[in-house]
Amino acid sequence: MNKSFIKLPAAALVLAFLALGISGCSDPKPVERNATQFDLVNTDDANQDIGTYVLPQDTSILNEPNADQIFYGKRLLNETKRLMPEHVGAAMNCNSCHISQGKIPLGDPYINSFNTYPRVMPRSGKEIDLVGRINGCFQRSMNGKPVPRESEEMKAMVAYMEWLAQNTPKNQKVAIENAGSIDTSLVADTVRGEKIYYAQCAACHGDNGEGLKDSRGDIVFPPLWGDESFNIGAGMARTYKAAAFVKYNMPMGIQTKGLWGHGNVLSDQDAVDVSEFFAHKPRPDFPGKVNDWPTGKKPKDARY
């Protein structure tokens, strides 16, 4: 790994970035994430605007008959590793990937999750319900073990997602994008990706991709490779899928014109380069990968 890059003084880093053509870093334009209302559309006709979804305040959970269960689900999604260590092998929480408790566009929101399943998933080639989808994340992104279907923990996580749906009818969905688009025709340059990583990502995710924990050992920023990271079967281990997440969500904490936001600093090429770099670093295997994409249609960025 090229350590000399991270030892350069700040001015040299800026010059190096400009030389690489990463112009977005000199004029960050974070994606707008302050929306509290979204259109409701018919699932059979996305162009048919039929109402408005209002993002609920967490304090409104107190009005629900199962408030304790919903709050517990919210905690589990935020503190998954600490509260469910027997099911989480990685140093990850659910909300390491579902930004702002699953409430914002392009950050893998949970808002439509309760109504989206069951559905046929291309990777498994079969229909799965929401519990199955959650357990897929536990086995892949969390490199852990499935959570029993009837457990208090699983019911609580589903309850939080149901509450977030705000009684949206099954034939409707909230017009919020789960992920941003990325140019999948781009060819990754891992040498350039390494330099982008050390300039933009290492401060939070570590020089060796190890992430960052607080003094109590709780996760602040998740590891991007190594034994404590997501395994090879996770979507984030795929270059273009990771790049779409990186482009629109990373880095966090950018201030522009007096407003705080995150993402939309890197170009598509930057995001593809840095994602190829960290996604192909060593990480745990996933034995169940032999059953993936049984009908073919394997994406070109699949690791196996």
C-alpha positions as semicolon CSV with decimal commas, in nm:
position;residue;x (nm);y (nm);z (nm)
1;M;0,000;0,000;0,000
2;N;0,134;0,344;-0,090
3;K;0,202;0,517;0,243
4;S;0,409;0,800;0,098
5;F;0,097;0,972;-0,030
6;I;-0,052;1,027;0,314
7;K;0,272;1,182;0,443
8;L;0,255;1,470;0,198
9;P;0,181;1,818;0,341
10;A;-0,168;1,955;0,285
11;A;-0,063;2,183;-0,001
12;A;0,096;1,890;-0,181
13;L;-0,221;1,684;-0,138
14;V;-0,426;1,959;-0,300
15;L;-0,184;1,985;-0,591
16;A;-0,183;1,609;-0,632
17;F;-0,562;1,603;-0,640
18;L;-0,576;1,880;-0,897
19;A;-0,324;1,691;-1,107
20;L;-0,552;1,389;-1,092
21;G;-0,834;1,602;-1,227
22;I;-1,058;1,568;-0,923
23;S;-1,211;1,910;-0,967
24;G;-1,515;1,839;-0,753
25;C;-1,302;1,856;-0,439
26;S;-1,237;2,226;-0,491
27;D;-1,609;2,308;-0,519
28;P;-1,811;2,060;-0,313
29;K;-2,184;2,054;-0,379
30;P;-2,343;1,825;-0,120
31;V;-2,667;1,656;-0,216
32;E;-2,974;1,820;-0,063
33;R;-3,090;1,598;0,224
34;N;-3,328;1,825;0,414
35;A;-3,653;1,721;0,246
36;T;-3,933;1,627;0,486
37;Q;-4,204;1,560;0,229
38;F;-4,214;1,329;-0,072
39;D;-4,475;1,245;-0,332
40;L;-4,675;0,926;-0,301
41;V;-4,710;0,740;-0,628
42;N;-4,900;0,437;-0,750
43;T;-4,670;0,135;-0,785
44;D;-4,824;0,057;-1,125
45;D;-4,776;0,411;-1,255
46;A;-4,485;0,604;-1,105
47;N;-4,599;0,918;-1,288
48;Q;-4,929;0,924;-1,104
49;D;-4,894;1,161;-0,808
50;I;-5,160;1,060;-0,555
51;G;-5,058;1,229;-0,232
52;T;-4,779;1,327;0,002
53;Y;-4,565;1,137;0,249
54;V;-4,444;1,340;0,547
55;L;-4,128;1,219;0,720
56;P;-4,231;1,150;1,080
57;Q;-4,054;1,290;1,384
58;D;-3,920;1,027;1,624
59;T;-4,117;1,188;1,906
60;S;-4,435;1,075;1,731
61;I;-4,341;0,716;1,813
62;L;-4,471;0,789;2,163
63;N;-4,822;0,799;2,017
64;E;-4,799;0,442;1,889
65;P;-4,945;0,150;2,089
66;N;-4,619;-0,044;2,037
67;A;-4,390;0,254;2,105
68;D;-4,143;0,050;2,315
69;Q;-4,103;-0,202;2,034
70;I;-4,047;0,068;1,771
71;F;-3,790;0,248;1,986
72;Y;-3,611;-0,083;2,045
73;G;-3,600;-0,148;1,672
74;K;-3,457;0,200;1,618
75;R;-3,183;0,130;1,874
76;L;-3,102;-0,208;1,722
77;L;-3,050;-0,055;1,378
78;N;-2,824;0,214;1,526
79;E;-2,630;-0,006;1,770
80;T;-2,648;-0,345;1,603
81;K;-2,296;-0,463;1,685
82;R;-2,320;-0,372;2,053
83;L;-2,672;-0,499;2,113
84;M;-2,660;-0,811;1,893
85;P;-2,297;-0,930;1,901
86;E;-2,395;-1,295;1,853
87;H;-2,543;-1,207;1,514
88;V;-2,288;-0,952;1,391
89;G;-1,939;-1,066;1,295
90;A;-1,825;-0,739;1,138
91;A;-1,765;-0,406;1,308
92;M;-2,080;-0,273;1,145
93;N;-2,423;-0,145;1,240
94;C;-2,725;-0,156;1,009
95;N;-2,713;0,222;0,990
96;S;-2,349;0,216;0,879
97;C;-2,502;0,185;0,532
98;H;-2,856;0,315;0,587
99;I;-2,776;0,681;0,639
100;S;-2,955;0,895;0,900
101;Q;-3,156;0,602;1,033
102;G;-3,279;0,515;0,688
103;K;-3,457;0,844;0,627
104;I;-3,279;1,023;0,341
105;P;-3,270;0,996;-0,039
106;L;-2,980;0,809;-0,200
107;G;-2,868;0,673;0,138
108;D;-3,051;0,337;0,126
109;P;-3,363;0,458;0,312
110;Y;-3,598;0,219;0,492
111;I;-3,905;0,427;0,405
112;N;-4,040;0,186;0,139
113;S;-3,895;-0,131;0,289
114;F;-4,209;-0,250;0,466
115;N;-4,415;-0,229;0,147
116;T;-4,148;-0,346;-0,098
117;Y;-4,136;-0,706;0,024
118;P;-4,201;-0,984;-0,048
119;R;-4,045;-0,966;-0,393
120;V;-3,820;-1,171;-0,620
121;M;-3,454;-1,082;-0,574
122;P;-3,215;-1,129;-0,869
123;R;-2,929;-1,246;-0,649
124;S;-3,124;-1,529;-0,487
125;G;-3,351;-1,591;-0,784
126;K;-3,651;-1,635;-0,555
127;E;-3,908;-1,439;-0,361
128;I;-3,808;-1,322;-0,015
129;D;-3,994;-1,126;0,249
130;L;-3,868;-0,838;0,464
131;V;-3,736;-1,071;0,734
132;G;-3,539;-1,261;0,472
133;R;-3,401;-0,936;0,333
134;I;-3,290;-0,819;0,677
135;N;-3,124;-1,154;0,744
136;G;-2,946;-1,130;0,411
137;C;-2,783;-0,811;0,538
138;F;-2,689;-0,981;0,865
139;Q;-2,520;-1,265;0,677
140;R;-2,345;-1,050;0,417
141;S;-2,293;-0,688;0,516
142;M;-2,263;-0,778;0,885
143;N;-2,075;-1,103;0,813
144;G;-2,291;-1,260;1,082
145;K;-2,575;-1,500;1,149
146;P;-2,950;-1,485;1,076
147;V;-3,179;-1,345;1,342
148;P;-3,466;-1,579;1,439
149;R;-3,785;-1,480;1,259
150;E;-3,999;-1,470;1,574
151;S;-3,739;-1,309;1,798
152;E;-3,806;-0,986;1,985
153;E;-3,520;-0,823;1,794
154;M;-3,646;-0,910;1,448
155;K;-4,000;-0,801;1,530
156;A;-3,868;-0,472;1,666
157;M;-3,664;-0,391;1,354
158;V;-3,962;-0,468;1,131
159;A;-4,183;-0,255;1,357
160;Y;-3,954;0,045;1,311
161;M;-3,968;0,006;0,933
162;E;-4,345;-0,034;0,944
163;W;-4,375;0,286;1,150
164;L;-4,148;0,470;0,907
165;A;-4,382;0,368;0,623
166;Q;-4,658;0,567;0,796
167;N;-4,943;0,343;0,681
168;T;-4,862;0,390;0,314
169;P;-5,095;0,149;0,125
170;K;-4,932;-0,155;-0,033
171;N;-5,017;-0,033;-0,384
172;Q;-4,833;0,293;-0,328
173;K;-4,475;0,395;-0,261
174;V;-4,290;0,704;-0,150
175;A;-4,104;0,872;-0,437
176;I;-3,764;0,860;-0,271
177;E;-3,457;0,718;-0,447
178;N;-3,272;0,440;-0,269
179;A;-2,945;0,496;-0,454
180;G;-2,797;0,737;-0,704
181;S;-2,691;0,648;-1,056
182;I;-2,334;0,577;-1,160
183;D;-2,176;0,531;-1,502
184;T;-2,107;0,156;-1,513
185;S;-1,919;0,186;-1,842
186;L;-1,626;0,350;-1,662
187;V;-1,309;0,145;-1,619
188;A;-1,160;0,167;-1,271
189;D;-0,806;0,284;-1,202
190;T;-0,701;0,142;-0,865
191;V;-0,375;0,339;-0,849
192;R;-0,574;0,659;-0,875
193;G;-0,834;0,510;-0,639
194;E;-0,569;0,453;-0,372
195;K;-0,467;0,818;-0,384
196;I;-0,829;0,929;-0,358
197;Y;-0,877;0,697;-0,060
198;Y;-0,589;0,845;0,137
199;A;-0,691;1,201;0,054
200;Q;-1,067;1,165;0,115
201;C;-1,145;0,850;0,311
202;A;-0,858;0,748;0,539
203;A;-0,923;1,020;0,797
204;C;-1,244;0,840;0,898
205;H;-1,197;0,482;0,776
206;G;-0,828;0,442;0,866
207;D;-0,498;0,406;0,685
208;N;-0,556;0,031;0,666
209;G;-0,933;0,043;0,615
210;E;-0,983;-0,052;0,980
211;G;-1,249;0,207;1,061
212;L;-1,275;0,398;1,389
213;K;-1,416;0,309;1,729
214;D;-1,476;0,532;2,030
215;S;-1,325;0,486;2,378
216;R;-1,597;0,231;2,464
217;G;-1,525;0,027;2,156
218;D;-1,844;0,131;1,977
219;I;-1,831;0,191;1,602
220;V;-1,789;0,547;1,480
221;F;-1,689;0,470;1,121
222;P;-1,704;0,114;0,983
223;P;-1,403;-0,071;0,840
224;L;-1,385;-0,093;0,461
225;W;-1,169;-0,404;0,443
226;G;-1,010;-0,663;0,666
227;D;-1,150;-0,926;0,903
228;E;-1,402;-0,687;1,064
229;S;-1,548;-0,555;0,739
230;F;-1,842;-0,673;0,526
231;N;-1,782;-1,000;0,347
232;I;-1,739;-1,072;-0,023
233;G;-2,111;-1,147;-0,062
234;A;-2,220;-0,796;0,039
235;G;-2,341;-0,549;-0,221
236;M;-2,079;-0,301;-0,102
237;A;-1,809;-0,544;-0,218
238;R;-1,917;-0,468;-0,575
239;T;-1,743;-0,175;-0,743
240;Y;-2,033;0,004;-0,910
241;K;-2,279;-0,054;-0,628
242;A;-2,026;0,082;-0,381
243;A;-1,945;0,372;-0,612
244;A;-2,310;0,485;-0,621
245;F;-2,315;0,489;-0,242
246;V;-1,979;0,665;-0,214
247;K;-2,058;0,935;-0,468
248;Y;-2,382;1,047;-0,306
249;N;-2,303;0,989;0,062
250;M;-1,930;1,038;0,113
251;P;-1,751;1,222;0,257
252;M;-1,979;1,338;0,533
253;G;-1,979;1,673;0,711
254;I;-1,918;1,913;0,421
255;Q;-2,014;2,277;0,461
256;T;-2,118;2,476;0,156
257;K;-2,282;2,819;0,161
258;G;-2,347;2,787;0,533
259;L;-2,524;2,451;0,502
260;W;-2,399;2,112;0,614
261;G;-2,439;1,812;0,389
262;H;-2,253;1,518;0,248
263;G;-2,173;1,350;-0,077
264;N;-2,160;1,467;-0,437
265;V;-1,797;1,573;-0,407
266;L;-1,646;1,299;-0,621
267;S;-1,713;1,250;-0,990
268;D;-1,839;0,915;-1,122
269;Q;-1,483;0,827;-1,220
270;D;-1,348;0,921;-0,876
271;A;-1,613;0,711;-0,704
272;V;-1,551;0,411;-0,930
273;D;-1,175;0,433;-0,881
274;V;-1,184;0,453;-0,502
275;S;-1,455;0,187;-0,475
276;E;-1,256;-0,054;-0,690
277;F;-0,960;0,010;-0,460
278;F;-1,132;-0,069;-0,128
279;A;-1,390;-0,322;-0,252
280;H;-1,117;-0,553;-0,382
281;K;-0,913;-0,546;-0,063
282;P;-0,903;-0,865;0,150
283;R;-1,225;-0,935;0,338
284;P;-1,415;-1,236;0,479
285;D;-1,550;-1,496;0,240
286;F;-1,919;-1,581;0,210
287;P;-1,975;-1,956;0,163
288;G;-2,332;-1,902;0,043
289;K;-2,205;-1,722;-0,267
290;V;-2,224;-2,050;-0,461
291;N;-2,603;-2,013;-0,466
292;D;-2,611;-1,656;-0,596
293;W;-2,759;-1,560;-0,935
294;P;-2,894;-1,909;-1,012
295;T;-3,072;-1,777;-1,323
296;G;-2,762;-1,604;-1,458
297;K;-2,775;-1,225;-1,497
298;K;-2,473;-1,190;-1,272
299;P;-2,366;-0,821;-1,259
300;K;-2,031;-0,749;-1,416
301;D;-1,886;-0,614;-1,092
302;A;-1,963;-0,930;-0,890
303;R;-1,657;-1,048;-0,697
304;Y;-1,721;-1,417;-0,775
